[in-house]
Amino acid sequence: MSTVKRKRKASTNAIREIKKEQNKTTLVIPSAPFSRLVHEIANDYKSDLRIKADAYRTLQVAAEDHLIEVLQKANKCAIHQGRETIQTKDIRLVQSLSD
């Protein structure tokens, strides 16, 4: 007797991936590109600025925390409008509300 495969909802894999990422404690953004970006921005204000590795790590943690918070709020805005996908207008709304 053969078993019948049940078709899963399209969102099942996405939810599984989200839960897997939420359990991780590592940073999402790779460290080297983030450090280069911070260094490039810092050079606009002062040349030959030296930043310690702990400072880069602290900036990265704070930046990721802020980004996650913005995306969570944008997701709530999208859900409120009956959508499942975040759009640019959701992020703009979150930014304008936090000013």
Beta strands, then each sheet from edge to edge (+ up, - down):
end
